Amino acid sequence: KPLNKYGWSIRNLWNDKINVNEGAHGDGVLGVPYPFTFDLGQTAQLSRIVVNHRPSGQFSWGNGGGFNYEIWGTDEYIDDGDYSEWTLLLDCLPEKPSGLPYGDYNDEDAQLWIKGFEYDVPIDAPKVRYLRFVFKDAHPVLAEITVYGEPEGYMSGN
């Protein structure tokens, strides 16, 4: 599904800008699940993925865009809706330090939101070239995705 609502673009996910009002914005009318896929540009053994959502403020912690999502990977791009050749790498639902209900947050929650959410990829995960994020609760509104792994140590999507 596209990530270009309001003039935002998937390319913004790799521009090293995490606290500005730009990024990749899904279209809420397209419903869920809301998948999007990108090419890392090389096959790699991933170690971690850092996801920065839309900048903090009124949009933090459930006030705009989803943050309950899965991250899938494969070495060969397949776009037929069948996930049998994809591997589920991560099931992501960030936890708030405060424990406040989603939609409410305190300063500690806001600082974590700005820092981004870091997920360790299981060490036994296969090497992948393509990542597919599948948002389960709402459309994605993201600022940045940073992918770490070997052989390069750091990769960004293409």
N, C-alpha and C positions, 0 to 999 in steps of 0.2 A: 504494500500500500504506500502511497506517496507521503513524503515528509516536507511538503512545500507550502503548507497553509500560511497565510499572511506574509508571503514573500520569503519565508525562511527556507533553508535548503539543507539537505543531508550533508553537503560539503562543509557546512559550518561546524560539523561535529569534530573536525580535525584542524581547527584554526587557532587553537591554544587560547581561546577566549571563553572563560567559564563564568564570569560574573557580569555579563552584558545581556541585554534583552535581544539575543539572536541565537539561533541554533537550528534545530530541526523540529518541525511542528506537524504532527499528524492532524488529520481531519476527523473530528469527533463524530460526524454524521455517518462515517463509514463503519462504525461499530467495532466490537471486539469478538474474537481476538484480533489484534492489530499487529501483523508481522511486518518487518522490513529486514532486508538482507544487504550485506556489503562484502566486498572482496578486500582481503588484507594485502593483496598484491604478491604474496608468497605463502607457501606452506610453512607452518611454524608450530612448535610445541609451546602452547600458551601457559603462562604462569599466573597471571592476574589480569583483571579488567577493572578499570575505574570508570564509573559513570557519574557524570555531573548533570543533574536535571536543570530545568529552567531556573534562572536566578531566584534567590530567596525573596521573601516579602509575602505579598498576598497570595502567591502561587505555591508556597511551600506546603509540604506534607498533606497533599490531598485536595488542594484548592485550585486545581488546574493541571490536567495531564496525569497519566498513570504512572505508578511506580511499582506495580506488582507484575513481574515479567520473567520470562525464561530466556536463556541464551543457549542457542543450539550452534553446532559447528559441523562442517564437513570439508573434505578435501576436494570433492567434485561437486560443482554447482548443479543442483536439481531444483527446478521450480514447477513441480507438478502437484504440490499440495500434500504429497506423501512424505512423511518424516522418517520412513524406515531406513534411509541411508544417511540420516542426520543423527548426531549424538547430542543428547541433552547435557550441556556442560554445567549449567548453573540454573537454579530456581531462586529468584531474587525478590525479596520483600524486606526493604530496610527497616530496622528497628530503631525507634526513637529513644534516645537516652532518658528522656523525661517520663516515658510511659503514658504521656497524655494521649487522648484520643486523636485519631487522624483528623486534620482540619485545624487542630490547636497545636501550638508549639511554644517553647520557651527559648531563651538565648542559646542554651546548649544544643538544642535541636537545630536551631538556625545555623549555628557554626558548622555542625556536621553536614547540613544540607549544602552549604557553600563549599566545604572541603570535597565533597563527593563521596560516593560509596564504592569501597574497594572490595572486590570479590576474588578470592583465591580459586583458581581453576584446579580441579583435582589432578594430582600428579600422574595418575594413570589415564588421563584423558588422551584421546588420539590427537595426532597432529592435524591441523585444519588450515584451510585457506579462506573459507567463507564463514561468516557469522550471521546468524539470523536471530534477531530479538523478537519475541512474541509477547506483546503487552496484553495482560489478561483482564485488567480492570477498567482501563480507559485508554484513549489514544496517547501516544508518546509526545512529550514536550521536553527535549533534551538540549543541553548546551555543549557537551563534549563527551567523547568516548576515547579512552586511552587504553591501548592493549599492550601488554608486556609479554615477552617470551623469547624463545631462541628460534632462529639463529641470530637475529639482529639485536635482541635485548629490548627493543621498543619498536612498535609498528603502529601506524595509523591506517585507517581504512582508505580505500580509493573509491 
